[in-house]
Amino acid sequence: MDGFLRDHRVLICDRDTKFTPQFKRILRGDGVDVAMTPRQAPNCNAFAERFVLSIKSECLRRIIFFGEGSLRRAVSEYIAHYHVQRAHQGIGNERIEQRSEMRDGEVQCTERLGGLLKFYRRVA
């Protein structure tokens, strides 16, 4: 309703008691399917677990937040960095969203979150 699941069709949940039947009914009523992971399988959703580890170690543990707004800004910046700029070992050290790269030219550094996240690329 407030946007965190806007344009999403499925929410993958573990079997924690915080995902109550009422919570699942609300989601289903808004068109979001709830997929439950198997019992006693903590590594079942390895992609989500890896993302949580990455955002915590590369971003959230290095910043002091002053309110929800600064937390939301940091998470948004990290997600943009994660999808566009960060290389992923699972896909051959490639980025998720590929863009054509120059082979020659000056190296330029793009910073996010005050230099906490950096990306280097060649410019024409």
Stockholm file with secondary structure:
# STOCKHOLM 1.0

chainA/1-124         MDGFLRDHRVLICDRDTKFTPQFKRILRGDGVDVAMTPRQAPNCNAFAERFVLSIKSECLRRIIFFGEGSLRRAVSEYIAHYHVQRAHQGIGNERIEQRSEMRDGEVQCTERLGGLLKFYRRVA
#=GR chainA/1-124 SS CCSTTTTCCEEEECSCTTSCHHHHHHHHHTTCEEEECCTTCTTTTHHHHHHHHHHHHHTGGGCCCCSHHHHHHHHHHHHHIIIIICEEGGGTSEESSCCCCCSSSEEEEEEEGGGTEEEEEEEC
#=GC SS_cons         CCSTTTTCCEEEECSCTTSCHHHHHHHHHTTCEEEECCTTCTTTTHHHHHHHHHHHHHTGGGCCCCSHHHHHHHHHHHHHIIIIICEEGGGTSEESSCCCCCSSSEEEEEEEGGGTEEEEEEEC
//
